[in-house]
Amino acid sequence: MGTRIVVAWSGGKDSALALLRLQQSSAWKVEALLTTVTEDYDRVSMHGVSRALLEAQAGSLGLALMQVNIPADCSNEVYDERMLLALAECRARGIEHVAFGDIFLQDVRRYREERLAQVAMQAVFPLWGLDTARLARDFVRLGFGAVVACVDVRVLSSSFAGREFDERFLADLPPGVDPCGENGEFHSFVYDGPNLRFPLVVEVGRRVERAGFLFADLGLRDGAQPRSRTTTTEGQAQAWPSA
């Protein structure tokens, strides 16, 4: 059995790729997904994806979901306090590692490593140092499906929000925008892929601009039934069990 690990989860393409790499390695056993949710909006922080869609995604992945609720306009102090409590709970269960989908931002990596050290945990970066253009193409080639949930309109046209993350999307990106959006240019939501047991049928609703970001409201299509790839999945997210 591999080393137990939780995955810092946004629901987007980079965390999905990081998860897949861990699942393909015998060195790791993924125990749960760890996500921050803005409690005022009931949505994944930064990405703006609804809690309901997040839970449906975790159900398709067949993994427990640990949700850390934070307020809107959350201060660094409050964020650190709540996240450290969640990490301490993981540590109390004997889990000593957390995986992140970061690729090249050294200051972000250092921040994560320093916070984890406070609870005697270690960070793992499955995608670190890889070429982002190749990663983006690999994501498409591997059969993942994702839609762009949010764009920073200061660096990218609002028309990119709600688009499919595919070869055409990548070809249309202007110079200077990272193909994986590693600098925060855009965020995505994964609805299908090799590690999802069934695809989610997602539709794009209204678009809302807030604080320089354009969010595409994503939801499960009314009446859509999941198409299971196995005969055993129930399609329900597992809550992180109480200690």
N, C-alpha and C positions, 0 to 999 in steps of 0.2 A: 504494500500500500504506500502511496506517495505521501509527501509532506502536506499536511492540511493547510489550506490557504483560503482567504476570502478575496473577492475581486471588487475593487472600487468601481462602481457601475453608474454610468450615465444613461445607458440605453442606446448610445451611439456607436458608430462604426469602429472607433479605436478600442473601446473597451470590449467590443464583440470580438475583434481580432486578437486582443490580448487573452481573452477567455479561451478562444479556440486553441491558441498555442499551448496554454496550460493543459487543456483537456487532451491534447494530442501527445502530451509527455507523461510518461509513467512516473516522473519525479514529483508530480503534484496531484493532490486531491482537492478539488474545489468544493468548499463547504457551503458558501453562500455568496450572494451579491450584496454590496453595501452602497446605499444610495442616500443622498440628501434630498429632501423634499421641502419646498417652501410651503409652510403650513397655511399661510394666508390665501394662497392660490390653489393649494392641493396639486402642485406641479413640481416636476423634477427641476431642481435649481439650475439656472443658466439655460437649460435646454427648453424649458417651458412645456414639456410633455406631461399629460395628465397622469395622476396616480393610477387611475383605472387602466390606462394603456401600459404603464410600467408593470403593473401586476399581471396583466395578460401576457406580456413579454416574458416575465419570469416564469409563468406557468408553462409557456412553450419551451423554455430552456430546461424546465424541470429542476430548478434550483430554489433554495430558500432565499427569501428577500428580507434584508434588514434595512429598515427605513429610519433615517435620522431626520427628525423634523426641526426645521430652523425657521425663524421669522423672516419676513420680507425686510430688505435693507439690513441684513444681519451684520453685526459688527464682527470683527475678527475674533474678539474675545469670546463672544457667545458661540460662534462657529467652533472655535477650538475646544471650548468646554463641552459642547454636546458631542462632538466627534470623538474626543478623548474618552468620554464615558462609554460610547459604543465600542471603541477599540479595546477599552479595558474589559468589557464584557466578553469580547472575542478572546482576549488573552486569558481570562479566567476559565474559558472552555478549552484551553490548551492550544489555541491557534496563535502562531507566532509570526505569520507572514500575511502581507496584504499586497495584491498586485494592482498595478496602475497601467493605464494605456498611454502614458506620456511617451514622447518620442525624442525630443531634443531640448526642451526648455530646462536648462540647468538649474535656474533659481526655483522652479516648481519642484524639481526632483529633490533639491536640498531641503526645501520646506517640508516635504512629505517625510523624508528620512528623519529630520529633526523631531517632528511631532510623534512619529512612531517610536522613536528612541525613548520617549517619555513613558511609554507603557511596555518597554522591553520587547518591541516588535521590529520586524525588518521589512523594508519595501522591496518589491520585485517588479522589474520593468521589462516585460517580455518583448516589447517593440523598440527598446532603446537603441538609438543610433542607426536605425534602419532608414533607408531612403524613402521619403514620404510619397514621391511620385510613384515609385514601385509598389509601395504599400496600398495606395489608392487603387491602382490597377489590379493588384492581387485581390483586394476586397471584392471587386466586381467579378474577376475571373473565378473566384471560389464559389460563386453562386449566392453571395449575400444580396439582400435587397434592403435599401434604405431610402428614406425621404429626408430632405433637408428641413429641419424644424425651425431653425433660427439663423438669421444672418446679421452681421454687424454692418449696418447700412453706411457706416463711415468709410468702409473699404470695399464693399460689395453691393451690387444693385439689389434692391428689394425683390426683383423678379426671380432671384435664385431661391427664395423661400418657397417651400412646398414642392420643389422639383425633385425628381428621382436622382439619386446619386449614381450616376452611370458614366459611361465613356463620353457621352455627349456633354454632360455636366462638366466633366473634367476638361474637355476641349474648350468649353466656353469660359472657363475661369480666366480673368484678366491677369497679366503679368504681376508678380509680386504677391499673389494670393497663394498660400501653401495648399497643395492638393488635398491634404488631410485636414486643413483648417487648424493647424497646430497652434497658430497665433491667435485663435479665437475668432477667425473670420466667419466661420459658420459652424453649426452643430447639426447632428443628424439623429434619426431614430431608425433602428434596425427592425424590420418586420419579417424578415426571412433570412435563412442561411443554413449552412451545414450543421450547426449545433442547435438549431431550433427544431423541435419535433413536429411543429406544424406552422405554416405561415399565418401571419395576422393580416386580415383584410382591412387596410387603413384607408381612410379618406381625408382629404384636406379641406378644412373649413375656412372660416374667416381669418384674415390676417390682421394682426395688431402690432403697432409700433410702440415700444416703451424703452425709454432711456437709451436711444441710439440703436436698438435692436428690433428687427422685424420678426415676429413670431407667427408661424403658420400653425393654426390650431388643428391638431390631428386627433382623430377618433376612430374607433372601430365602426365599420359600416353597419348600419342598422340591419338586423336580421342575418348577418353573415355568420356562418358556422365554420369553426376551424376544421381544416382538412388534415387529419392526423396522418403522420408518416409511419406510425406504429399502431399496434392494437392495444397498447397498455396505457398510454398517456391519458391523464384526466384533464390536462390543460388548466390546472389551478396553481397559482403561486403558493408556495409553502411559506407561512409566516415563520420568522426566526423564533424557535421555541423558547419559552421562558426558562430562566435558570432554575 
